Amino acid sequence: MGFLGTEEYLDKGLNLELNNRGNIEADDKSYKTNKDNIFVCGDARRGQSLVVTDIREGINVAYNVHEHLVK
């Protein structure tokens, strides 16, 4: 069966945009979604992927969230 996309309550409850694969849409560099102060990375953004890829995205999104908060 595998990964089938993000939980529906996340995108519906927050009105987040989804891509054609059902993953939460976000900017490739900042990881920002269409909503202010909401970032997404890993499987929720890209779909099923390697854990090392998700770890790298987690590090990158943490940096971007920090930069966003200290503005």
Long-range contacts (C-beta under 8 A, 24 or more apart in sequence): 2-48, 3-43, 3-47, 3-48, 5-47, 6-43, 6-44, 10-44, 14-38, 16-40, 21-47, 23-47, 29-64, 30-64, 31-57, 31-60, 31-61, 31-64, 32-64, 32-68, 37-68, 39-64, 39-65, 39-68
